[in-house]
Amino acid sequence: MRAILLFLFLILDVSCQLAGIDVSAHQKDIDWKTVAKSKRFAIIRAGYGYGTFDDYWEINYKGTKAAGIKVGAYWFSYANSVDAAKQEANSMLKALQGKQLEWPVYYDIEYQPIFDKNIQNDIAKAFCSVLESQKYFCGIYSSAYPLSYNFNSDVKNRYSIWVAHYDVSKPSYSGSYGIWQKGIGKVNGINGDCDLDIGYIDFEPIIKNGGYNGYSSGTPIDIDPDPEPEGCNGKTINEIAKEVIQGKWGNGQDRVNRLTAAGCDYDTIQEEVNRILGY
């Protein structure tokens, strides 16, 4: 796994941005076919603590698969010891049984009582070691500050990093990362808000070729013979955002109406506009 992660860091290209979300039971019923029009991947909460499965884990897994969205999973940790982390890992293995995931399996370490450097590193390695022993491609999720100051380099360099830092043009975390959770917003197909993510690595070929996450080694990559463009109106999100900046889509509510009529997710386009302009 270490060699794979070092390779990923070398191929990381911030110009390659895959739109994604992460969800849990908090979002309740999701229209995944609609979500698939604007999002490439979804990281789903499988469960939390010492054995509680997310109420919507099975529903969301089946929904993403049916809609053609690439799926990963995460487990929200309450562990305060190595033994507790191993217990959480074994619970996640039960949730993953019989499933295939194209994106990594993440250990969500953000619960405040475990914001201790030594504990965080030990539980991260304990959890991921259990998952890796069963051929899962494992990663760590946390916010920019603890990733910068609480985790040791042996953890950050070994496992795929998913960093959270909201409402900034770029995370303050200076290390390598495969996913950035950049904020909260609305997505067509979901009632209410959800977390918005950008992926900088297409994990699917790495996971399938390596035989991780329930796949056999060398599993062919799914290719859509007529894929829907990443974005809308036959163009990418970045291209539409640049047209918005140039004034080609009008202003105010007129812009909202025109983008929506063209099948675009207005919030997604506006987020890209803000990113380009450095807001």
MIBANU-690621 format. One record per residue (C-alpha): x, y, z; residue number from 1; chain. Coordinates in pm, 1 decimal, always signed. Example, Ala and Ser with C-alpha at 12.3 -4.5 7.8 and 13.67 -1.06 7.14 Angstrom:
+----------+----------+----------+-----+--------+
!       c1 !       c2 !       c3 ! num ! chaine !
+----------+----------+----------+-----+--------+
!  +1230.0 !   -450.0 !   +780.0 !   1 !      A !
!  +1367.0 !   -106.0 !   +714.0 !   2 !      A !
+----------+----------+----------+-----+--------+
! end
This chain:
+----------+----------+----------+-----+--------+
!       c1 !       c2 !       c3 ! num ! chaine !
+----------+----------+----------+-----+--------+
!     +0.0 !     +0.0 !     +0.0 !   1 !      A !
!   +284.8 !   +240.6 !    +77.7 !   2 !      A !
!   +421.5 !   +216.1 !   -277.1 !   3 !      A !
!    +74.4 !   +283.4 !   -415.6 !   4 !      A !
!    +31.0 !   +595.6 !   -203.6 !   5 !      A !
!   +369.0 !   +734.1 !   -305.5 !   6 !      A !
!   +270.8 !   +675.1 !   -667.6 !   7 !      A !
!    -59.1 !   +854.3 !   -613.0 !   8 !      A !
!   +117.9 !  +1158.2 !   -473.6 !   9 !      A !
!   +330.1 !  +1173.5 !   -786.3 !  10 !      A !
!    +30.0 !  +1165.2 !  -1020.6 !  11 !      A !
!   -184.7 !  +1405.3 !   -815.7 !  12 !      A !
!   -303.6 !  +1678.0 !  -1052.0 !  13 !      A !
!   -512.5 !  +1960.1 !   -908.5 !  14 !      A !
!   -628.7 !  +2048.7 !  -1260.4 !  15 !      A !
!   -818.9 !  +1717.9 !  -1260.0 !  16 !      A !
!  -1123.0 !  +1774.5 !  -1042.2 !  17 !      A !
!  -1394.6 !  +1515.9 !   -990.9 !  18 !      A !
!  -1713.9 !  +1641.1 !   -829.9 !  19 !      A !
!  -1838.4 !  +1439.0 !   -535.2 !  20 !      A !
!  -2037.4 !  +1437.9 !   -212.8 !  21 !      A !
!  -2044.2 !  +1251.6 !   +115.6 !  22 !      A !
!  -2367.8 !  +1154.1 !   +285.0 !  23 !      A !
!  -2520.1 !   +965.3 !   +574.5 !  24 !      A !
!  -2864.2 !   +896.2 !   +718.3 !  25 !      A !
!  -2892.9 !  +1271.1 !   +783.7 !  26 !      A !
!  -2978.4 !  +1324.8 !   +414.6 !  27 !      A !
!  -3244.2 !  +1051.8 !   +426.0 !  28 !      A !
!  -3391.6 !   +952.0 !    +87.7 !  29 !      A !
!  -3170.5 !  +1052.3 !   -206.7 !  30 !      A !
!  -3255.9 !  +1051.5 !   -577.2 !  31 !      A !
!  -2923.1 !   +908.9 !   -690.3 !  32 !      A !
!  -3004.6 !   +916.1 !  -1061.2 !  33 !      A !
!  -3047.5 !  +1292.4 !  -1036.6 !  34 !      A !
!  -2732.9 !  +1327.4 !   -827.6 !  35 !      A !
!  -2541.7 !  +1136.4 !  -1097.1 !  36 !      A !
!  -2601.0 !  +1421.3 !  -1341.5 !  37 !      A !
!  -2362.9 !  +1647.2 !  -1150.9 !  38 !      A !
!  -2152.5 !  +1424.0 !   -923.0 !  39 !      A !
!  -1899.0 !  +1158.5 !  -1014.5 !  40 !      A !
!  -1846.8 !   +993.3 !   -676.6 !  41 !      A !
!  -2002.0 !   +961.6 !   -331.1 !  42 !      A !
!  -1847.1 !   +863.4 !     +2.3 !  43 !      A !
!  -2117.7 !   +700.9 !   +215.5 !  44 !      A !
!  -2117.8 !   +658.9 !   +591.5 !  45 !      A !
!  -2122.7 !   +286.8 !   +664.9 !  46 !      A !
!  -2155.9 !   +335.2 !  +1038.8 !  47 !      A !
!  -2009.5 !   +479.1 !  +1354.8 !  48 !      A !
!  -1874.7 !   +382.3 !  +1693.3 !  49 !      A !
!  -1834.1 !    +23.7 !  +1800.9 !  50 !      A !
!  -2082.2 !   -145.6 !  +1573.2 !  51 !      A !
!  -2371.8 !    +81.8 !  +1470.3 !  52 !      A !
!  -2448.6 !    +68.4 !  +1099.3 !  53 !      A !
!  -2581.9 !   +381.0 !   +932.3 !  54 !      A !
!  -2957.9 !   +343.2 !   +878.7 !  55 !      A !
!  -2920.5 !   +436.7 !   +509.8 !  56 !      A !
!  -2595.3 !   +253.6 !   +437.3 !  57 !      A !
!  -2752.0 !    -30.4 !   +239.9 !  58 !      A !
!  -3000.6 !   +199.0 !    +64.3 !  59 !      A !
!  -2734.0 !   +448.5 !    -37.9 !  60 !      A !
!  -2493.7 !   +179.1 !   -152.1 !  61 !      A !
!  -2754.7 !    +22.8 !   -379.3 !  62 !      A !
!  -2864.6 !   +365.6 !   -502.3 !  63 !      A !
!  -2517.4 !   +477.1 !   -603.8 !  64 !      A !
!  -2449.3 !   +149.7 !   -779.5 !  65 !      A !
!  -2774.6 !   +165.4 !   -974.1 !  66 !      A !
!  -2704.5 !   +524.8 !  -1077.6 !  67 !      A !
!  -2347.4 !   +456.6 !  -1189.8 !  68 !      A !
!  -2189.4 !   +677.9 !   -924.2 !  69 !      A !
!  -1849.1 !   +560.6 !   -802.1 !  70 !      A !
!  -1871.2 !   +483.6 !   -432.5 !  71 !      A !
!  -1646.4 !   +488.2 !   -128.3 !  72 !      A !
!  -1730.8 !   +455.3 !   +240.6 !  73 !      A !
!  -1636.6 !   +597.4 !   +578.1 !  74 !      A !
!  -1666.9 !   +498.0 !   +942.4 !  75 !      A !
!  -1711.2 !   +771.4 !  +1206.2 !  76 !      A !
!  -1480.0 !   +694.3 !  +1497.5 !  77 !      A !
!  -1541.3 !   +726.6 !  +1868.9 !  78 !      A !
!  -1237.4 !   +513.8 !  +1953.4 !  79 !      A !
!  -1003.0 !   +624.3 !  +2231.1 !  80 !      A !
!   -771.9 !   +322.4 !  +2222.3 !  81 !      A !
!   -612.5 !    +79.6 !  +1979.0 !  82 !      A !
!   -848.7 !   -199.9 !  +2086.9 !  83 !      A !
!  -1150.9 !    +23.5 !  +2029.5 !  84 !      A !
!  -1021.1 !   +118.6 !  +1683.5 !  85 !      A !
!   -982.8 !   -248.9 !  +1594.3 !  86 !      A !
!  -1338.7 !   -310.2 !  +1710.7 !  87 !      A !
!  -1461.1 !    -31.2 !  +1482.4 !  88 !      A !
!  -1258.3 !   -176.1 !  +1194.8 !  89 !      A !
!  -1416.1 !   -517.6 !  +1238.0 !  90 !      A !
!  -1759.2 !   -355.0 !  +1242.3 !  91 !      A !
!  -1680.4 !   -183.2 !   +914.9 !  92 !      A !
!  -1567.4 !   -512.0 !   +762.7 !  93 !      A !
!  -1911.6 !   -653.3 !   +841.2 !  94 !      A !
!  -2075.4 !   -354.6 !   +668.9 !  95 !      A !
!  -1854.3 !   -399.9 !   +362.0 !  96 !      A !
!  -1914.2 !   -772.5 !   +327.8 !  97 !      A !
!  -2026.8 !   -864.2 !    -23.1 !  98 !      A !
!  -1982.0 !   -511.7 !   -158.9 !  99 !      A !
!  -1747.7 !   -355.9 !   -413.5 ! 100 !      A !
!  -1625.1 !     +1.6 !   -383.2 ! 101 !      A !
!  -1440.0 !   +201.9 !   -648.5 ! 102 !      A !
!  -1314.2 !   +464.9 !   -402.5 ! 103 !      A !
!  -1129.4 !   +423.2 !    -72.2 ! 104 !      A !
!  -1257.8 !   +322.6 !   +268.9 ! 105 !      A !
!  -1198.0 !   +611.4 !   +512.0 ! 106 !      A !
!  -1160.6 !   +630.6 !   +888.4 ! 107 !      A !
!  -1330.3 !   +951.8 !  +1003.5 ! 108 !      A !
!  -1126.8 !  +1088.3 !  +1295.0 ! 109 !      A !
!  -1284.4 !  +1414.8 !  +1402.3 ! 110 !      A !
!  -1448.3 !  +1342.3 !  +1737.6 ! 111 !      A !
!  -1307.7 !  +1602.6 !  +1978.1 ! 112 !      A !
!  -1220.6 !  +1377.1 !  +2277.7 ! 113 !      A !
!   -968.6 !  +1186.4 !  +2062.4 ! 114 !      A !
!   -788.2 !  +1499.5 !  +1939.9 ! 115 !      A !
!   -465.3 !  +1379.0 !  +2097.0 ! 116 !      A !
!   -162.9 !  +1330.6 !  +1873.8 ! 117 !      A !
!    -50.0 !   +994.3 !  +2004.9 ! 118 !      A !
!   -399.7 !   +849.5 !  +2024.9 ! 119 !      A !
!   -492.0 !   +968.3 !  +1676.5 ! 120 !      A !
!   -186.5 !   +812.4 !  +1515.9 ! 121 !      A !
!   -223.7 !   +483.9 !  +1702.4 ! 122 !      A !
!   -593.3 !   +438.5 !  +1632.9 ! 123 !      A !
!   -549.3 !   +538.9 !  +1267.4 ! 124 !      A !
!   -285.6 !   +271.9 !  +1214.5 ! 125 !      A !
!   -482.0 !    +13.3 !  +1411.1 ! 126 !      A !
!   -802.5 !    +65.5 !  +1212.6 ! 127 !      A !
!   -635.1 !    +77.9 !   +872.3 ! 128 !      A !
!   -416.5 !   -225.0 !   +944.9 ! 129 !      A !
!   -727.6 !   -436.7 !   +999.4 ! 130 !      A !
!   -884.2 !   -309.8 !   +676.1 ! 131 !      A !
!   -563.9 !   -355.5 !   +478.7 ! 132 !      A !
!   -528.0 !   -712.9 !   +601.4 ! 133 !      A !
!   -853.6 !   -783.1 !   +416.7 ! 134 !      A !
!   -736.8 !   -605.6 !    +99.1 ! 135 !      A !
!   -918.1 !   -274.5 !   +142.8 ! 136 !      A !
!   -773.0 !    +52.3 !    +18.0 ! 137 !      A !
!   -780.7 !   +260.3 !   +335.1 ! 138 !      A !
!   -760.5 !   +634.0 !   +406.4 ! 139 !      A !
!   -791.2 !   +891.0 !   +683.6 ! 140 !      A !
!  -1045.0 !  +1173.9 !   +703.4 ! 141 !      A !
!   -995.3 !  +1472.5 !   +930.2 ! 142 !      A !
!   -985.3 !  +1850.7 !   +918.7 ! 143 !      A !
!   -686.0 !  +2051.6 !   +805.6 ! 144 !      A !
!   -553.3 !  +2146.6 !  +1150.3 ! 145 !      A !
!   -521.6 !  +1799.3 !  +1309.2 ! 146 !      A !
!   -387.8 !  +1659.6 !   +982.0 ! 147 !      A !
!   -122.0 !  +1930.1 !   +987.2 ! 148 !      A !
!    -21.5 !  +1904.9 !  +1352.5 ! 149 !      A !
!   -152.5 !  +1585.0 !  +1513.0 ! 150 !      A !
!    -72.1 !  +1315.2 !  +1260.6 ! 151 !      A !
!   +277.2 !  +1182.9 !  +1200.8 ! 152 !      A !
!   +428.1 !  +1162.1 !   +854.3 ! 153 !      A !
!   +423.9 !   +780.5 !   +858.3 ! 154 !      A !
!    +42.8 !   +793.7 !   +877.5 ! 155 !      A !
!     -3.0 !  +1077.4 !   +629.0 ! 156 !      A !
!   +232.8 !   +922.1 !   +374.3 ! 157 !      A !
!    +94.9 !   +571.1 !   +401.4 ! 158 !      A !
!   -281.0 !   +626.0 !   +380.0 ! 159 !      A !
!   -496.3 !   +820.1 !   +137.1 ! 160 !      A !
!   -589.0 !  +1156.3 !   +288.5 ! 161 !      A !
!   -932.9 !  +1319.9 !   +273.5 ! 162 !      A !
!   -901.9 !  +1669.3 !   +416.2 ! 163 !      A !
!  -1185.7 !  +1891.8 !   +537.9 ! 164 !      A !
!  -1152.0 !  +2269.4 !   +522.0 ! 165 !      A !
!  -1462.9 !  +2474.3 !   +450.5 ! 166 !      A !
!  -1514.7 !  +2803.7 !   +271.5 ! 167 !      A !
!  -1157.7 !  +2859.7 !   +154.3 ! 168 !      A !
!  -1002.3 !  +2864.8 !   -191.6 ! 169 !      A !
!   -753.5 !  +2596.3 !    -84.5 ! 170 !      A !
!   -706.1 !  +2383.3 !   +229.2 ! 171 !      A !
!   -444.4 !  +2507.0 !   +474.3 ! 172 !      A !
!   -313.9 !  +2150.8 !   +497.6 ! 173 !      A !
!     +6.5 !  +2144.0 !   +291.3 ! 174 !      A !
!    +43.9 !  +1767.8 !   +257.7 ! 175 !      A !
!    -82.0 !  +1552.7 !    -28.4 ! 176 !      A !
!   -450.5 !  +1460.8 !    -35.8 ! 177 !      A !
!   -682.3 !  +1280.1 !   -272.6 ! 178 !      A !
!  -1012.0 !  +1442.4 !   -169.1 ! 179 !      A !
!  -1096.9 !  +1785.3 !    -34.3 ! 180 !      A !
!  -1424.0 !  +1829.6 !   +154.6 ! 181 !      A !
!  -1467.8 !  +2196.5 !    +80.1 ! 182 !      A !
!  -1802.8 !  +2292.4 !   +226.9 ! 183 !      A !
!  -2174.8 !  +2234.9 !   +254.7 ! 184 !      A !
!  -2427.1 !  +2304.4 !    -17.5 ! 185 !      A !
!  -2729.8 !  +2189.7 !   -211.6 ! 186 !      A !
!  -2725.1 !  +1922.7 !   -479.1 ! 187 !      A !
!  -3006.9 !  +1833.4 !   -715.1 ! 188 !      A !
!  -3159.5 !  +1506.0 !   -597.1 ! 189 !      A !
!  -3103.5 !  +1571.5 !   -226.0 ! 190 !      A !
!  -3341.9 !  +1749.4 !     +9.0 ! 191 !      A !
!  -3144.3 !  +1986.0 !   +227.3 ! 192 !      A !
!  -2769.5 !  +2027.0 !   +239.7 ! 193 !      A !
!  -2483.4 !  +1781.5 !   +212.4 ! 194 !      A !
!  -2104.6 !  +1790.8 !   +217.5 ! 195 !      A !
!  -1937.6 !  +1881.9 !   -111.5 ! 196 !      A !
!  -1610.2 !  +1724.5 !   -218.7 ! 197 !      A !
!  -1351.0 !  +1749.5 !   -492.9 ! 198 !      A !
!  -1150.8 !  +1441.4 !   -591.1 ! 199 !      A !
!   -804.6 !  +1485.2 !   -740.5 ! 200 !      A !
!   -735.0 !  +1117.9 !   -809.5 ! 201 !      A !
!   -947.5 !   +871.7 !  -1003.0 ! 202 !      A !
!   -917.4 !   +581.1 !   -761.2 ! 203 !      A !
!  -1121.0 !   +331.6 !   -963.8 ! 204 !      A !
!   -845.5 !   +196.0 !  -1191.6 ! 205 !      A !
!   -599.4 !   +175.3 !   -901.2 ! 206 !      A !
!   -845.9 !    -14.5 !   -683.2 ! 207 !      A !
!   -969.7 !   -248.9 !   -955.6 ! 208 !      A !
!   -626.6 !   -322.6 !  -1099.9 ! 209 !      A !
!   -490.3 !   -388.6 !   -752.6 ! 210 !      A !
!   -777.8 !   -609.9 !   -647.1 ! 211 !      A !
!   -891.1 !   -394.3 !   -353.8 ! 212 !      A !
!  -1232.1 !   -325.9 !   -197.3 ! 213 !      A !
!  -1401.0 !   -646.8 !   -302.7 ! 214 !      A !
!  -1264.8 !   -652.1 !   -659.5 ! 215 !      A !
!  -1044.5 !   -919.1 !   -812.6 ! 216 !      A !
!   -703.2 !   -809.3 !   -932.5 ! 217 !      A !
!   -715.7 !   -674.9 !  -1288.2 ! 218 !      A !
!  -1092.4 !   -613.2 !  -1292.4 ! 219 !      A !
!  -1176.8 !   -420.6 !  -1612.7 ! 220 !      A !
!  -1268.2 !    -54.5 !  -1572.4 ! 221 !      A !
!  -1629.4 !    +29.9 !  -1653.3 ! 222 !      A !
!  -1650.6 !   +253.4 !  -1959.1 ! 223 !      A !
!  -1973.6 !   +430.9 !  -2044.5 ! 224 !      A !
!  -2005.2 !   +422.7 !  -2425.2 ! 225 !      A !
!  -2191.3 !   +752.3 !  -2416.4 ! 226 !      A !
!  -2094.5 !   +917.7 !  -2088.6 ! 227 !      A !
!  -2277.1 !  +1221.7 !  -1965.0 ! 228 !      A !
!  -2035.6 !  +1516.3 !  -1953.6 ! 229 !      A !
!  -1900.4 !  +1619.8 !  -1614.9 ! 230 !      A !
!  -2104.6 !  +1937.2 !  -1585.4 ! 231 !      A !
!  -2394.3 !  +2025.3 !  -1815.7 ! 232 !      A !
!  -2494.6 !  +2156.9 !  -2155.5 ! 233 !      A !
!  -2225.6 !  +1939.2 !  -2315.0 ! 234 !      A !
!  -1946.0 !  +2115.1 !  -2126.3 ! 235 !      A !
!  -1747.2 !  +2066.1 !  -1808.4 ! 236 !      A !
!  -1820.7 !  +2249.6 !  -1485.4 ! 237 !      A !
!  -1502.3 !  +2451.3 !  -1535.0 ! 238 !      A !
!  -1600.7 !  +2555.9 !  -1887.6 ! 239 !      A !
!  -1948.7 !  +2667.1 !  -1780.7 ! 240 !      A !
!  -1803.7 !  +2857.6 !  -1483.4 ! 241 !      A !
!  -1568.7 !  +3048.6 !  -1713.3 ! 242 !      A !
!  -1864.2 !  +3136.9 !  -1935.9 ! 243 !      A !
!  -2050.0 !  +3265.7 !  -1628.8 ! 244 !      A !
!  -1753.5 !  +3487.0 !  -1540.9 ! 245 !      A !
!  -1753.3 !  +3617.2 !  -1897.9 ! 246 !      A !
!  -2119.3 !  +3714.5 !  -1856.7 ! 247 !      A !
!  -2256.2 !  +3465.1 !  -2109.9 ! 248 !      A !
!  -2522.4 !  +3335.8 !  -1870.3 ! 249 !      A !
!  -2661.3 !  +3667.3 !  -1747.4 ! 250 !      A !
!  -2683.6 !  +3782.5 !  -1387.5 ! 251 !      A !
!  -2890.5 !  +3726.9 !  -1075.0 ! 252 !      A !
!  -3204.7 !  +3520.6 !  -1105.4 ! 253 !      A !
!  -3179.9 !  +3524.9 !  -1483.7 ! 254 !      A !
!  -2850.7 !  +3335.9 !  -1454.6 ! 255 !      A !
!  -3006.6 !  +3085.8 !  -1214.1 ! 256 !      A !
!  -3299.4 !  +3026.6 !  -1448.8 ! 257 !      A !
!  -3085.5 !  +2986.1 !  -1759.1 ! 258 !      A !
!  -2839.1 !  +2746.3 !  -1596.3 ! 259 !      A !
!  -3119.5 !  +2538.2 !  -1448.2 ! 260 !      A !
!  -3300.4 !  +2523.2 !  -1781.8 ! 261 !      A !
!  -2979.0 !  +2395.5 !  -1943.6 ! 262 !      A !
!  -2965.7 !  +2111.3 !  -1691.6 ! 263 !      A !
!  -2687.4 !  +2263.8 !  -1483.5 ! 264 !      A !
!  -2659.0 !  +2244.6 !  -1105.8 ! 265 !      A !
!  -2642.0 !  +2614.8 !  -1020.4 ! 266 !      A !
!  -2471.8 !  +2570.8 !   -682.8 ! 267 !      A !
!  -2201.5 !  +2349.9 !   -833.7 ! 268 !      A !
!  -2131.3 !  +2603.9 !  -1108.4 ! 269 !      A !
!  -2124.2 !  +2892.4 !   -858.9 ! 270 !      A !
!  -1879.4 !  +2702.9 !   -638.6 ! 271 !      A !
!  -1645.9 !  +2666.2 !   -935.6 ! 272 !      A !
!  -1686.6 !  +3035.7 !  -1018.4 ! 273 !      A !
!  -1589.5 !  +3124.1 !   -661.1 ! 274 !      A !
!  -1291.1 !  +2889.3 !   -675.9 ! 275 !      A !
!  -1163.3 !  +3044.7 !   -999.9 ! 276 !      A !
!  -1205.2 !  +3394.9 !   -863.5 ! 277 !      A !
!  -1038.6 !  +3301.0 !   -535.6 ! 278 !      A !
!  -1337.6 !  +3371.2 !   -308.2 ! 279 !      A !
+----------+----------+----------+-----+--------+
! end
